[in-house]
């Protein structure tokens, strides 16, 4: 009987720890700002080359753990797309400034989608 009671208590505690454990908009927005600040300029990528890119690949791979959970489920896909794109830029580490600038513009568009979703989130 004690085992049954313990299992029920464990299940009730576990049920309270579900997807409702999302951070507040303000807390998450601060982390989002820090992540965006990691994005180098095209000049920095060209100058830093492969060494800079290699450092950033690891940082961006950790970004998902710092940015998830998001404050709202509606942000999840946009954040994942932003992290994936940021990671792909530094993984490929192009040395063509024009190509880098184009990729960074795409990253800015993805960031704007996240920002719009954050602004729309009533939490």
N, C-alpha and C positions, 0 to 999 in steps of 0.2 A: 504494500500500500504506500509506503514511504517513497518508493521508486516512482510510482504513478504520480504522486503529489509533486515530486521533484521535477518530473518530466513536464507536467502541466505548467508549473511555475516557470520552467525554462522556456517553454513554448510562448508563454505570455510575455516574458521579457524579450524574447527574440522578435515577437510580432511588433513590439514597440520600436524596434531598431531597423525598420525597413527603409524604404525609399524616402521617408519623411526626414531623413537625416541630412538634408541639403543645407548648405551654408546660407547665411543671410546674403542679400544682394551686396551690401556694403563690404562684408568680409571677402566675398568672392571677387568683387570688383577691384579690391586692392591687390589681390594675387594676379588678376588678369592684367592690371597695369604693369606689375613687375615682369610678367612673361613677355608682354609686348616690348618692354624696354630692352629685352635681350636681342631683339632683331637688329642686326647691324645694317648700316647703310651699304649701298652698292660699292662705294669707295672702300669701306672697311673690309668688305668681302674680297675685293680685288687685292688690296694691300695685305690682308691677313692670310689669304690663300688657304691652302689645304689645312694648315695648322689651326686656324680660326674655325674653319668649317668642322673639323673633327671634334673640337671642343664643344661646338654648338650642337652637333648631332646628339651627343649624350645628354645635353641639357634639354633639348626638345623632346627627347624620348621620355624624360622624367616629367615633362610638362603635363602630360595627361594625368599623372597621379596628383599633381598640384592643382590642376584645374577641375578635377572631378572628385566628387560630384559637383555639378553646376547648381546654381540656385533653383533652376527650373528644368524640367525634362525637355522643354522646347528649345533649350540652348545646347543640348548635348551634341547634336549633329553638327551644328555650326562650329562649336569649339573643336570637335574632332577634325573637321575639315581644315580649320586654321592651323592646328598643330601638325597635321599631316603635310600641309603645304609648306609650312615653315621648315619642317624636317626635310622635305624633299629638296628645298633650295640648297640647304647646307650639305645634304648628302651628295648631291650632284656637284656642288661647288663650282658653278660656271665661272669662267674667267673673262667672259664677255660682259662688260659693264651694261650695255644696252639690254641684253637678255636678263641680267640680274635685276635691273630696274623694272622691266616688264613683270618679272615674277614677284617683285616687292609690291607693285601696284595691285596684282591679284591678291596678295596677302592682305593689303589694306582693304580691299573689297570684302574679303572674308571677315576681317576684324570689324568692319562696319555692320555686317550682318549680326555678329555677336553683340555688338553694342546696341543695335536696334532691338534685338531680342531681350537684352537686359533691361533696356528702357521700357519695354512693353510688359515685363514681368511685374505684377503687382506686389510681389514679396519684397 
